[in-house]
Amino acid sequence: MDKQALSIALVHKPLMKISAQQQHIIRIALIFVLGGFIYIIYLRPTPISLDTIIPNTPQISATTIRFDLITDTLLIPTQCVWAWWDMNNTRGVYINGQGVAAPDNRLFCHVPPTNGVMAQLRVVLPDDTAIQYDFKVRVLIYDPIFLGLCLIWVAMVIMTIWEMKSLTAFWWVIGIMSALCLFIIVLMAIIATGLFLQTPPTVWDDALMFARYAHNLSTTGIWTWNMGEAPVFGMTELAYGWMVYIVSRINWWLSPVQLVQYASTLFGVLWIIIIALGLGGISVGLSHKQKQASRFLLIMALITISLSAHTNLLHHFTSGMGTTTVLVYVTLYIIGMMIYIHTPTRPLMVFMGIFGGLGFVVRPDVMLFTVCVPIALWLFPTKQYTRQQAVLFGGITTITFIITLFIARLYFGVALPLPFFAKSGGIADGYLANQYVAVAINQLGAYIYSNRYLILLIIAGLVIHPKAFIKRMGGLERGLIVGMLGYIGYYALFVTQIMPEYQRFYYPTLPILIWLAYLGGLSMTERLWMLIPIVWRFLRVPIRQVMMVSIIAVGMIIVSDSIHQTHLFISQHHHTYYPPHDARWYKLAQFANIDNINVATTEVGAVAVANFSWRVIDLAGLNDTNFALNGFSASVLLNDYRPDLLYLPYPDYIEMLEAITTHPTFMRDYTYFTAGQVRLPMGIAIRKDSPHYADLFTIAQP
């Protein structure tokens, strides 16, 4: 063989040359194959049936345990398995260590497979032996293998559509992913809210006080706790009381529970609309001005994802409390001040000054925000907004505030709501405060965790582009920050947080955190949008594609985690038993049939709406001016108020409970059924010389 032939023989000849079109076809085929694999392995619901042989029951020979992978989903299927079994032949069923030993059925949710695909079933037989069985289930939303396969699928789709040769494609991907995140989160919020509202009302006991005030205002024309008595400043959120009253006049057929829940939900939805219109309007305006639609879509997506971590918001929307009204007020104040600072006209200054002063009516402690803002505007004037304008604006706010204090003092006899006296040095001080000493700090920690994404956005803006972030911190923002820190410090250190569910005392600061996070997002993306074009030129196409896949991966992980947490929240909510609102009060529904009696209790919510003819004595002082200002007195209660029916204080009120039960009048004049006798936290007592003693005693007998 000559040298030429040998060289030809040694040359490698490819078996097949793949053209660009063929590569595209292969890529599309792989996308379909991988998509089908994900569907078959993870998404297709496949019921499971397992037959187990029971060795010590030959006459039965076998028992069938049925498992159904039910469609218990929120946008993406999750692992929820319903199991049935015969307790005559099976002592217990456990999936991944979670299970029960007694019931004959169980819904297993959120039990992640150990290896991402297989779950472990353990069946305990009547002779205490156990068998184990591994079976395939649809995995959780946040399962890493499932997410990894989905990311590979998304990456292949992206590489098929875009080769990332142009920076424009990068902006398109950012914009599309942000819009998709917005759509998913908003849809998730709508679905979650609908599922949440389908369940029995989750109204808190204290919220029913607003229904009593609204009823008495409608009947007597006076903000009174008991009909025929003087006005009482028992509502911290007086404006919300007015809203409940208005809703009651429009929807007169609503029950007290439905009334307060409807009012808080209404203002919760209104707050979401205001937030969306406010931030959306600013984003649209800046987007048109700077021609960076994808950037502002990303900012809105980040804010929306941050808020989606607040599953507690659903509780506040349906609690019946005035939290949502405060959120609406603080948000409107920030928006109004933004408009006023940019266009400081005299009519707008007067309007916003009055609006800021009326914060006292919404909730007195939010005056920390509306007082600090004028001071900050005076300390940090601008060319557009002078110190003279700040002085006039602050003067209007102060005058309005003083007028509202004077009117409150004139009408109610006190300038501040009674809960202020009770929780900041009154009845709730000392013995009760010691039991709740760590609650405020624990709730603050939970609130910070709920806002973790908002706080990260603020930190990102400050670290990535400090100059732009600080430049955006005008007098309004600095005043809000000081007011927010003062507000949090006051509630963390000086307030006994009784009934602190879901960090409700800290929620008035949420609109401020959202606004600061938005400014942080603006500053962060401003720097990134300057750096990306510079870096982009030095990256090869594969690196660009990897970078895009990484960005999408982060987005998918965050969104999937948000969806998972929401689904977990809804699942837990649906499987939580909410007792009737009168469950803590012994035979309250039967006692409610007796009119015109005096009833005393520390937990007044359900009692307040059980019978509006009752004279309800609030032992905690939240709706009793005498107890709030002078402190609780067993002698006043038993000798002056003389309740016909007395629900003994909740066990937390140790000294109050002892003062009542050891008082001579109580031991002489009352028939006492202890908490042990009625099998509830609060015992009851009936006054022996009450005109209704016979009826009350008949009902009260255990």
Buried (B, 14 or more C-beta within 10 A) or exposed (E): EEEEEEEEEEEEEEEEEEEEEEEEEEEEEBBEEBBEEBEEBBBEEEEBEBEBEBEEBEEEEEBEBBBBBBEBBBBBBBBBBBBBBEBEBBBBBBBBEEBEEEEEEBBBBBBBBEEBBBBBBBBBBBEEEEEEBEBBBBBBBBBEBBBEBBBBBBBBBBBBEBEBEEEEBBBBBBBBBBBBBBEBBBEBBEBBBEBBBEEEBBBBBBBBBBBBBBBBBEEBEBBBBBBEEEBBBBBBBBBBBBBBBEBBEEEEEBEBBBBBBBBBBBBBEBBBEBBBEBBEEBBEEBBEEEEBBBBBBBBBBBBBBBBBBBBBBBBBBBBBBBBBBBBBBBBBBBBBBBEBBEEBEEEBBBBBBBBBBBBBBBBBBBBBBBBBBBBBBBEBBEEEBBEEBBEBBBEBBBEBBEBBBEEBEEEBEBBBBBBBBBBBBBBBBEBBBEBBEEBBEEBBEBBBEBBEBBBBBBBBBBEBBEEBBEEBBBBBBBBBBBBBEBBBEBBBEEBBBBBBBBBBBBBBBBBBBBBBBBBBBBBBBBBBBEEBEEEBEEEEEEEBBBBBBEBBBEBBBBBBBBBBBBBBBBBEBBEEEEEEBBEBBBBBEBBBEBEEBBBBBBBBBBBBBBBBEBBBBBBBBBBBBBBBBBBBBBEBBBEEBBBBBBBBBBEBBBEBBEBBBEBEBBEEBBBBBEBEBBEBBBBBBBBEEBEBBEBBBEBBEE
